[in-house]
């Protein structure tokens, strides 16, 4: 499968005749281009274009201007594709706060009207994650949460609007939305609700020796909106400082029966494969039980992405997909695994390559193809963010043995 550049006919909507999967892998965000040193933290969704009803892919990333560091002058940028990811529009900024850090884009496609909601987080450009977790960063430079929206399939965007008071508790220090896409629930009593995975850290107990930067202070939570993204509230909260799993960077999917499934990074906890998961039967408001080891999944400590495939439910042929690097000792071997029982068990997976790889997001292209937008490269996983279409047939056939 070849790798092409990301700009060409069809990127602006003038030619969308190519079928999904026809063009192979395309580099969408290339580090060093467009005035940015590095692109990281991909997210991608499909949305309907108002009027025409055509599917549009909208891809997001952090554009890190000066270095690959997680802090500094960081913007959220987007590109759009009308032809299943073969060609892409020019990169455009969506959220920019001067020399501060705007990142962790989490898009949610709302209905079929072309509406997109985007959650992001912001901090002062000089504030590192360690400084925020230890309480050394000034309050105004700490992590704050924003929402904005597009009503034209990602062409134009409202200004970022702060919602920190709605979604961040006073004793939380670090905070991150996603990364990866959120979901609109389509089944059950909470249909229409938007659900986003997020994580935070808590301040250490008084009188102890912890600084707050220890992995045990990480925890996960969900964000919920029942009015199309106008207002948000906290759903479940995984308790920090309890147990041996340190929930971080949580992905979300809705299973065909309406259950909400969460899969997260275990940051230096006790899960042998560094992945944990949980289920919710009330639309993400609470968990059926605490996060537990996701047996059958092996990854380095890294973000992973989820996608519940639609179509084929009648014959049980619509798998839940999870993507992450599969090399337990390195960010490499991007692999897409399938579950045919709602996340309880997982296949060995389809490895895209042996190259370096890190963060990712999954999106459905049509009834027979999905796409993965992921960080990869030769010497480093952060050389490019690549979009690769995959036939669902290869993933459906990849079932656990036994």
C-alpha positions as CSV (number, residue, x, y, z in Angstrom):
1,X,0.0,0.0,0.0
2,X,1.5,3.3,-1.1
3,X,1.7,6.5,0.8
4,X,0.7,9.7,-0.9
5,X,0.4,13.4,0.0
6,X,-2.7,14.8,1.4
7,X,-3.8,17.6,-0.9
8,X,-5.5,17.3,-4.3
9,X,-8.7,17.2,-6.2
10,X,-11.7,16.4,-4.1
11,X,-10.2,18.1,-1.0
12,X,-12.5,21.1,-1.4
13,X,-15.5,19.0,-2.3
14,X,-15.3,19.4,-6.1
15,X,-14.6,15.8,-6.9
16,X,-15.7,13.0,-4.5
17,X,-16.0,10.1,-6.9
18,X,-13.4,7.8,-5.4
19,X,-14.6,4.8,-3.4
20,X,-13.5,4.3,0.2
21,X,-10.2,2.4,0.4
22,X,-9.2,3.1,-3.2
23,X,-6.3,5.4,-2.6
24,X,-4.3,3.7,0.1
25,X,-2.4,5.5,2.9
26,X,-2.1,9.3,2.8
27,X,0.0,11.5,5.1
28,X,-2.4,14.1,6.4
29,X,-0.3,16.1,8.8
30,X,3.5,16.1,8.2
31,X,5.7,17.5,10.9
32,X,7.8,20.4,9.7
33,X,5.2,21.7,7.3
34,X,2.8,24.7,7.6
35,X,4.9,26.5,10.2
36,X,4.6,23.7,12.7
37,X,7.6,21.7,14.1
38,X,5.4,18.7,15.0
39,X,1.8,17.5,14.6
40,X,0.4,15.2,17.3
41,X,-2.8,13.9,18.9
42,X,-5.0,12.9,16.0
43,X,-8.8,12.8,15.9
44,X,-11.2,12.1,13.0
45,X,-15.0,12.0,12.5
46,X,-17.4,11.6,9.6
47,X,-20.1,14.2,9.3
48,X,-22.9,14.9,6.7
49,X,-22.5,18.0,4.6
50,X,-25.6,20.2,4.9
51,X,-27.6,20.4,1.7
52,X,-25.8,17.7,-0.2
53,X,-25.8,15.0,2.5
54,X,-22.3,13.9,1.4
55,X,-20.0,12.3,3.9
56,X,-17.1,14.5,4.9
57,X,-14.1,13.4,6.9
58,X,-12.8,16.0,9.3
59,X,-9.4,15.3,10.8
60,X,-7.9,17.3,13.8
61,X,-4.4,17.5,15.3
62,X,-2.3,19.6,17.6
63,X,0.0,21.8,15.6
64,X,3.1,22.3,17.8
65,X,4.9,25.3,16.5
66,X,8.3,25.3,18.2
67,X,9.0,21.7,19.3
68,X,7.4,18.3,19.8
69,X,6.9,19.1,23.6
70,X,3.4,18.7,25.0
71,X,3.5,22.4,26.2
72,X,4.4,25.6,24.4
73,X,2.7,27.3,21.4
74,X,0.2,24.7,20.4
75,X,-2.8,25.2,18.1
76,X,-5.7,22.8,17.1
77,X,-5.8,22.5,13.3
78,X,-8.1,20.6,10.9
79,X,-8.3,19.2,7.4
80,X,-11.3,17.9,5.5
81,X,-11.8,15.2,2.9
82,X,-14.8,14.6,0.5
83,X,-13.4,11.4,-1.0
84,X,-12.9,9.0,1.9
85,X,-9.4,10.3,2.8
86,X,-7.8,10.2,-0.6
87,X,-7.3,14.0,-0.7
88,X,-7.5,16.7,2.0
89,X,-8.1,20.4,2.2
90,X,-5.4,22.7,3.4
91,X,-4.8,22.7,7.2
92,X,-6.7,25.5,9.0
93,X,-6.6,26.5,12.7
94,X,-9.6,25.9,14.8
95,X,-8.4,27.0,18.2
96,X,-5.4,29.2,18.8
97,X,-4.4,31.0,22.0
98,X,-1.3,32.8,21.0
99,X,1.7,31.2,22.6
100,X,-0.4,29.1,25.0
101,X,-1.2,25.5,24.6
102,X,-4.6,24.5,23.0
103,X,-4.9,20.8,22.5
104,X,-6.5,17.4,23.1
105,X,-9.2,17.9,20.4
106,X,-12.3,15.7,20.8
107,X,-14.8,16.1,18.0
108,X,-18.4,14.7,18.2
109,X,-20.6,14.5,15.2
110,X,-24.2,15.5,16.2
111,X,-27.0,14.0,14.1
112,X,-27.0,14.3,10.3
113,X,-27.2,18.1,10.0
114,X,-23.5,18.8,9.6
115,X,-23.1,19.9,13.2
116,X,-19.8,19.2,15.0
117,X,-19.0,19.9,18.6
118,X,-15.3,20.1,19.6
119,X,-13.9,19.9,23.2
120,X,-10.4,21.0,23.9
121,X,-8.1,21.9,26.8
122,X,-5.9,24.9,27.3
123,X,-3.0,25.8,29.6
124,X,-0.2,28.4,29.7
125,X,2.5,27.8,27.2
126,X,5.2,27.5,29.9
127,X,3.2,25.2,32.2
128,X,4.4,21.6,31.9
129,X,2.2,18.6,32.9
130,X,4.5,18.0,35.9
131,X,4.2,21.6,37.1
132,X,0.4,21.5,36.9
133,X,0.2,18.1,38.6
134,X,2.4,19.3,41.5
135,X,0.5,22.6,41.9
136,X,3.5,24.7,40.9
137,X,1.8,26.3,37.9
138,X,-0.1,29.5,38.5
139,X,-3.9,28.9,38.5
140,X,-4.4,31.0,35.4
141,X,-1.9,28.7,33.6
142,X,-3.6,25.5,34.7
143,X,-5.7,23.2,32.5
144,X,-9.0,24.7,31.4
145,X,-11.7,23.2,29.2
146,X,-13.4,24.7,26.1
147,X,-16.2,23.9,23.6
148,X,-16.9,25.2,20.2
149,X,-19.2,24.1,17.3
150,X,-19.5,24.0,13.5
151,X,-22.8,23.9,11.7
152,X,-21.2,23.4,8.2
153,X,-19.3,20.1,8.5
154,X,-16.2,21.7,9.9
155,X,-15.7,24.6,7.5
156,X,-16.2,27.4,10.0
157,X,-16.2,27.3,13.8
158,X,-17.5,29.3,16.7
159,X,-15.0,30.8,19.1
160,X,-13.9,28.6,22.0
161,X,-16.2,29.0,25.0
162,X,-14.9,28.0,28.4
163,X,-16.8,25.3,30.4
164,X,-14.2,24.6,33.1
165,X,-16.7,25.4,35.9
166,X,-19.1,22.7,34.5
167,X,-16.6,19.9,34.1
168,X,-13.6,20.3,36.4
169,X,-13.7,19.8,40.2
170,X,-11.7,22.2,42.5
171,X,-9.3,19.5,43.7
172,X,-8.4,18.3,40.2
173,X,-5.1,19.6,38.8
174,X,-4.2,18.0,35.4
175,X,-7.1,17.6,33.0
176,X,-7.3,16.2,29.5
177,X,-10.3,15.7,27.1
178,X,-10.0,12.4,25.1
179,X,-8.0,12.3,23.0
180,X,-9.9,10.9,20.0
181,X,-13.5,11.3,19.1
182,X,-16.6,11.3,21.4
183,X,-19.9,9.7,20.6
184,X,-23.6,10.6,20.3
185,X,-25.7,7.9,21.8
186,X,-28.2,6.5,19.3
187,X,-29.9,3.7,21.3
188,X,-31.7,3.3,24.6
189,X,-33.2,5.9,26.9
190,X,-30.3,8.3,26.6
191,X,-30.3,8.5,22.8
192,X,-29.0,11.9,21.7
193,X,-26.6,12.3,24.7
194,X,-23.0,13.2,23.8
195,X,-20.4,11.2,25.7
196,X,-16.7,12.1,25.9
197,X,-13.9,10.3,27.8
198,X,-11.6,12.5,29.9
199,X,-9.0,12.2,32.6
200,X,-7.7,14.2,35.5
201,X,-5.3,14.2,38.4
202,X,-6.1,14.9,42.0
203,X,-4.1,16.8,44.6
204,X,-2.3,14.6,47.1
205,X,-3.6,14.2,50.6
206,X,-2.3,16.7,53.2
207,X,0.6,15.5,55.3
208,X,1.9,13.0,52.9
209,X,5.1,12.9,50.9
210,X,3.5,12.7,47.4
211,X,4.0,15.7,45.1
212,X,0.9,15.0,43.0
213,X,2.9,13.9,39.9
214,X,2.9,10.2,40.8
215,X,0.8,8.0,38.4
216,X,-1.5,6.9,41.3
217,X,-3.0,10.4,41.2
218,X,-4.4,10.0,37.7
219,X,-8.0,9.0,37.2
220,X,-10.6,8.9,34.5
221,X,-14.1,10.4,34.1
222,X,-16.8,11.0,31.5
223,X,-18.3,14.2,30.2
224,X,-22.0,14.3,29.2
225,X,-24.2,16.7,27.3
226,X,-28.0,16.2,26.8
227,X,-28.5,19.4,24.8
228,X,-26.3,18.9,21.8
229,X,-23.1,20.2,23.4
230,X,-24.4,23.5,24.8
231,X,-23.8,22.5,28.4
232,X,-21.8,19.7,29.9
233,X,-21.5,17.9,33.2
234,X,-19.4,15.2,34.8
235,X,-20.6,11.6,34.6
236,X,-18.8,8.8,36.3
237,X,-15.6,9.5,38.1
238,X,-13.0,6.8,38.6
239,X,-11.4,7.3,42.0
240,X,-7.7,8.2,42.1
241,X,-5.4,6.9,44.8
242,X,-7.4,3.6,45.1
243,X,-6.5,0.3,43.6
244,X,-3.6,-0.4,41.3
245,X,-4.9,0.9,38.0
246,X,-4.1,4.5,37.0
247,X,-6.8,5.4,34.4
248,X,-5.6,7.8,31.8
249,X,-6.7,8.8,28.2
250,X,-10.1,7.2,28.0
251,X,-11.7,6.3,24.7
252,X,-15.5,5.6,24.4
253,X,-17.9,3.7,22.1
254,X,-21.5,2.7,22.2
255,X,-22.2,-1.0,21.7
256,X,-25.2,-2.1,19.6
257,X,-27.4,-2.8,22.7
258,X,-26.8,0.8,24.0
259,X,-24.2,-0.1,26.5
260,X,-21.3,2.5,26.7
261,X,-17.9,1.0,26.6
262,X,-14.7,2.7,27.9
263,X,-11.2,1.6,27.2
264,X,-8.2,3.5,28.8
265,X,-4.5,3.6,29.2
266,X,-3.2,2.3,32.5
267,X,-0.4,4.7,33.3
268,X,2.3,2.7,35.1
269,X,-0.3,0.6,36.9
270,X,-0.6,-3.1,37.4
271,X,-2.4,-4.1,34.2
272,X,0.1,-6.4,32.4
273,X,-1.0,-5.1,28.9
274,X,-1.3,-1.5,30.1
275,X,-5.0,-1.4,29.1
276,X,-8.1,-1.3,31.3
277,X,-11.8,-1.1,30.5
278,X,-15.3,-0.6,32.0
279,X,-19.0,-0.6,30.9
280,X,-21.9,1.7,31.6
281,X,-25.6,0.9,31.2
282,X,-26.9,4.4,32.0
283,X,-25.3,6.4,29.2
284,X,-22.0,7.0,30.9
285,X,-23.3,8.5,34.1
286,X,-22.0,5.6,36.2
287,X,-20.0,2.5,35.7
288,X,-21.3,-1.0,36.1
289,X,-18.2,-1.8,38.0
290,X,-14.6,-0.4,38.4
291,X,-12.1,-0.4,35.6
292,X,-10.5,-3.8,35.2
293,X,-7.7,-5.3,33.2
294,X,-8.5,-5.6,29.5
295,X,-7.2,-9.1,29.0
296,X,-6.1,-9.9,25.5
297,X,-4.9,-6.4,24.8
298,X,-1.1,-5.6,25.0
299,X,0.3,-2.1,24.4
300,X,2.9,0.2,25.8
301,X,1.6,3.0,28.0
302,X,-0.1,5.0,25.2
303,X,-3.5,6.3,24.1
304,X,-5.8,3.9,22.2
305,X,-8.9,4.5,20.1
306,X,-12.2,2.8,19.7
307,X,-14.9,2.4,17.1
308,X,-18.1,0.4,17.1
309,X,-18.8,-0.5,13.5
310,X,-22.4,-0.1,12.4
311,X,-24.1,-2.4,9.9
312,X,-24.2,-6.1,10.0
313,X,-25.7,-6.3,13.5
314,X,-28.3,-8.9,12.5
315,X,-25.7,-11.5,11.9
316,X,-23.4,-10.4,14.7
317,X,-20.9,-9.1,12.1
318,X,-20.4,-5.5,13.4
319,X,-17.3,-5.7,15.6
320,X,-16.0,-3.3,18.2
321,X,-12.5,-2.1,17.1
322,X,-9.6,-0.9,19.2
323,X,-6.4,0.6,17.8
324,X,-3.0,1.0,19.5
325,X,0.6,0.1,19.2
326,X,1.1,-3.6,20.1
327,X,4.8,-3.6,21.0
328,X,4.8,-3.8,24.8
329,X,8.2,-2.2,25.0
330,X,8.0,0.6,22.4
331,X,5.5,2.8,20.6
332,X,5.5,0.7,17.5
333,X,3.4,-1.8,15.5
334,X,0.1,0.0,15.1
335,X,-2.5,-2.7,15.3
336,X,-6.3,-2.8,15.0
337,X,-8.0,-5.5,17.1
338,X,-11.6,-6.6,16.9
339,X,-14.1,-7.7,19.6
340,X,-17.3,-9.6,18.8
341,X,-18.5,-9.6,22.4
342,X,-18.6,-6.0,23.4
343,X,-15.0,-5.7,24.6
344,X,-14.9,-8.8,26.8
345,X,-12.4,-10.6,24.5
346,X,-10.2,-9.4,21.7
347,X,-8.5,-10.7,18.5
348,X,-4.8,-10.8,18.0
349,X,-5.4,-8.0,15.6
350,X,-4.3,-6.7,12.2
351,X,-0.9,-5.0,12.3
352,X,-0.5,-2.1,9.8
353,X,3.3,-2.2,9.9
354,X,6.3,-2.7,12.1
355,X,7.1,1.0,12.1
356,X,7.1,3.4,15.1
357,X,3.5,4.4,16.0
358,X,1.7,6.2,18.8
359,X,-1.7,7.9,19.1
360,X,-4.6,7.1,16.8
361,X,-8.3,7.5,16.0
362,X,-10.7,5.3,14.1
363,X,-13.6,6.2,11.8
364,X,-16.1,4.3,9.7
365,X,-16.0,5.1,5.9
366,X,-18.8,2.9,4.6
367,X,-20.3,-0.5,5.2
368,X,-17.1,-2.2,4.1
369,X,-14.3,0.1,5.2
370,X,-12.9,1.9,8.2
371,X,-10.1,4.3,8.4
372,X,-7.4,4.9,11.0
373,X,-5.6,8.3,11.5
374,X,-2.4,7.6,13.4
375,X,1.0,8.9,14.4
376,X,3.9,7.1,12.7
377,X,7.4,7.4,11.3
378,X,10.7,5.7,10.7
379,X,13.0,7.1,13.4
380,X,10.2,8.5,15.5
381,X,6.5,8.0,15.8
382,X,5.9,11.7,15.4
383,X,7.1,12.3,11.8
384,X,3.6,12.2,10.3
385,X,0.0,11.6,11.0
386,X,-1.2,9.1,8.4
387,X,-4.7,8.1,7.3
388,X,-5.0,4.5,6.1
389,X,-8.3,2.8,5.0
390,X,-8.9,-0.8,6.0
391,X,-11.3,-3.3,4.6
392,X,-13.7,-4.6,7.3
393,X,-13.5,-8.1,5.9
394,X,-10.0,-8.6,7.2
395,X,-11.0,-7.4,10.7
396,X,-14.3,-9.4,10.8
397,X,-12.4,-12.6,10.0
398,X,-9.8,-11.9,12.7
399,X,-11.5,-13.6,15.6
400,X,-10.0,-15.0,18.8
401,X,-9.0,-18.6,18.7
402,X,-11.0,-21.2,20.7
